C-alpha cells in the first residue's frame, strides 16, 4: 500500500479546519488561493514538529510561490 506524504495529510487536515470555520468560499478563486496559501504557510511552520521530509518542504515552498503568483495575477486583473 502506498504511503501518503506527511505534508499532504497535514495540508488536508488544515483545509478541513478552514472549511469547518467557514473560511473558504469554494465558488471564489481568490478565496481558494488564499486558503491554499494559508495551508502552505502553516505546513512550513510545522515542518520540524511533524518531521516533514526536506523533499516535501521544497515541494511546499514551490507550491506556495505558485499560489502567491497566481493570487497576484488574479488581483492585477481588476
N, C-alpha and C positions, 0 to 999 in steps of 0.2 A: 504494500500500500504506500502511495506517495505521501511524503510529509508536506504539510502546508507551512510555508515560511512564517517565522515568528512575526515578522513585520506585517504580513497580510492579516494574521489573526488579530493583532493589536489594532490595526487600522480599521478593520471591520467592527470590532468592539467599540471603538471610538465613534464610528459613524452611527452605530446603533444608539449610543448615548445622545448623539446630536439629534437623531430622529425623535427619540423619546422626549427630549427637551423642546422639540418643535423648532429647531434651528435651521432646518433645511426645507426649502421650497423646491421640490423635485421638478416643478414646471418652470423654474427660473435658472438659466445657465449661470448667472452671476452667483446665485446662492449656492449652487452645486460646486462651483470653483472655489468659493470662499470656504466651504465645508472641507473640500479636499486639501486646501492649503492649511487649514487648522489641523487636520488629521496628520498631515505630513510633518508639520512643526511639532505636534505632540509626540509623534513617533521618534523624531530626532532628539527630543528632550528626555526620552526614557530608554535610550539605546543601552546604557550601562545597566540600568535596573533589570531589564529583560534579556540582557545578553544577546542583543541583536547582532548578527554577524556583519562584518565590515562590508561584504558584498551587498547585503541588503541596505546598509546605511548609504552606500554610494547610489544605489538604485532609488532610494527615498529622496536623496538630495537632488538627483536628476529629475525625478517626478515633480518635486517642489518647484524647481526652476521652470519646468514646463507649464505648470499650473499658474505660476506668477506671471509668466509671459502671456499666457492666454487671457488671463484676467486683465492685464494691462491693455492688450489689443481690444478686448471687448469694451473696456471703458473709453478707449480712444475713438471708438466708432461713433460715439454720441456727440 
